[in-house]
Amino acid sequence: MADDRERPPRPPGVGYLIRTDGAARGNPGPASAGAVLIRLDRRDARDPLAPPDASVSEYLGIRTNNVAEYVGVVRAVALARDLGAERVEMLLDSKLIVEQLHGRWRVKDAKLQPLWAEAVRTLKSFPRGWTAGHVPRAQNGAADALANAAIDRVAAGGPAVVIIRPD
């Protein structure tokens, strides 16, 4: 296994725009999370149709929609950190998560509390900070497609998790 000294250095200041979504067919029901990550230095970074630089599509088993939404955020920010991001900007269609991450709404659901804590812990690790904003569902089509693809993929006998990283 290669050690970190053999990897090429990452460019300073890399950041990602993140769009996430969770899906649950029933609540609770078969659930999944999807996320797309797009480098902030791309001109099309904020275009909802921009092709992702990295993505996550993960089947979660039987969960609620809010757990699935949170897992999408947790997986996306962890992947951004692993890719060397110094900043993340999230555009989420879950107002609940946006408000909870900013501390404006309490996290009452015991199942969400550890996911919220993990998301906040990871977000605090980005040296150039983070933002989270609410967008209409129509602007999260790519993340939604990845979430739903995970449920369909597992039902067809495929892998539970697919992570695409930049070349």
C-alpha positions in Angstrom: 0.0 0.0 0.0 1.4 3.4 -1.0 1.9 5.9 1.8 0.7 9.6 1.6 4.2 10.8 0.7 3.9 9.1 -2.7 0.7 11.0 -3.6 1.0 14.1 -5.7 0.3 17.3 -3.7 -3.3 18.6 -3.9 -3.8 22.2 -5.1 -4.3 24.6 -2.3 -7.8 25.9 -1.6 -9.8 23.2 -3.3 -13.4 23.4 -2.5 -16.6 21.5 -3.5 -20.2 22.4 -4.1 -22.2 19.6 -2.6 -25.8 18.6 -3.5 -27.3 15.7 -1.5 -30.6 13.8 -1.3 -32.1 11.0 0.6 -34.8 8.6 -0.6 -37.2 6.4 1.3 -39.8 4.3 -0.3 -42.1 4.3 2.7 -41.3 6.1 5.9 -39.6 4.1 7.2 -38.9 2.0 4.1 -36.0 0.9 1.8 -33.8 4.0 1.9 -30.7 5.4 0.3 -28.6 8.5 0.0 -27.0 10.2 -3.0 -24.6 13.1 -3.3 -22.7 15.0 -6.1 -19.6 17.0 -5.5 -18.4 19.6 -8.0 -15.2 21.6 -7.7 -16.0 25.2 -6.7 -13.4 26.5 -9.2 -15.5 25.3 -12.1 -17.6 27.9 -13.9 -20.6 25.6 -14.0 -20.3 24.5 -10.3 -23.7 26.0 -9.4 -25.5 24.6 -12.4 -27.9 21.9 -11.2 -27.0 19.9 -14.4 -23.2 20.2 -14.1 -21.6 16.8 -14.2 -20.1 15.8 -10.9 -16.4 15.5 -10.1 -17.3 12.9 -7.4 -20.4 11.2 -6.2 -21.9 8.8 -3.7 -24.8 6.4 -4.1 -25.6 4.3 -1.1 -28.3 1.9 0.0 -29.1 2.2 3.7 -31.7 -0.6 4.4 -34.9 0.3 6.2 -34.7 3.9 7.4 -36.7 7.1 7.5 -36.4 9.8 4.8 -34.7 12.2 7.3 -32.1 9.6 8.2 -31.4 9.1 4.5 -31.1 12.9 4.0 -28.6 13.2 6.8 -26.5 10.2 5.7 -26.2 11.9 2.3 -24.7 15.0 3.9 -22.4 12.9 6.2 -21.1 10.8 3.3 -20.6 13.9 1.0 -18.7 16.0 3.5 -16.5 13.0 4.5 -15.7 12.4 0.8 -15.0 16.1 0.3 -12.6 16.0 3.2 -10.9 12.9 1.8 -10.5 14.7 -1.5 -8.6 17.5 0.3 -11.3 20.1 0.4 -10.7 23.2 2.4 -14.2 24.5 1.9 -17.6 23.1 1.1 -20.8 24.8 0.0 -23.9 22.7 0.3 -27.2 23.2 -1.6 -29.8 20.9 0.0 -33.4 20.4 -0.6 -34.0 19.5 3.1 -34.8 22.7 5.0 -34.7 20.6 8.2 -31.0 19.8 7.7 -30.1 23.3 6.6 -31.7 24.8 9.7 -30.3 22.2 12.1 -26.7 22.5 10.7 -26.9 26.3 11.3 -28.2 25.7 14.8 -31.5 27.5 14.2 -33.6 24.4 14.8 -33.0 21.8 17.5 -32.3 18.2 16.6 -35.1 16.4 18.5 -35.1 13.0 16.8 -32.7 10.6 18.6 -31.9 8.8 15.3 -30.7 12.1 13.7 -28.6 13.4 16.6 -25.5 11.2 16.0 -25.7 12.0 12.2 -26.0 15.7 12.9 -23.0 15.6 15.3 -20.9 13.7 12.8 -21.8 16.2 10.0 -21.0 19.2 12.3 -17.7 17.7 13.4 -16.6 17.1 9.8 -17.8 20.6 8.7 -15.8 22.2 11.4 -12.7 20.6 10.0 -12.7 22.6 6.8 -10.2 25.4 7.2 -12.0 27.8 4.9 -15.4 27.0 6.3 -18.7 25.8 5.0 -22.1 27.0 4.0 -25.5 25.3 3.7 -28.4 26.7 1.7 -31.9 25.4 0.9 -32.8 24.9 -2.8 -36.0 23.5 -4.4 -36.1 19.7 -5.0 -35.9 20.3 -8.8 -32.3 21.6 -8.3 -31.2 18.4 -6.7 -32.1 16.0 -9.5 -28.6 14.5 -9.9 -28.4 13.6 -6.1 -32.0 12.3 -6.2 -31.2 10.1 -9.1 -28.2 8.6 -7.3 -30.2 8.0 -4.2 -33.0 6.2 -6.1 -30.5 4.3 -8.2 -29.0 2.8 -5.0 -32.4 1.2 -4.1 -33.0 -0.1 -7.6 -29.4 -1.4 -7.9 -29.6 -3.4 -4.6 -33.0 -4.8 -5.6 -31.4 -6.1 -8.8 -28.5 -7.7 -6.8 -25.9 -4.9 -7.2 -23.6 -3.3 -4.7 -25.0 -1.3 -1.8 -22.4 1.5 -2.2 -20.9 3.2 -5.3 -18.4 6.0 -4.8 -17.0 7.8 -7.8 -13.8 9.8 -7.2 -11.9 12.1 -9.5 -9.2 10.6 -11.7 
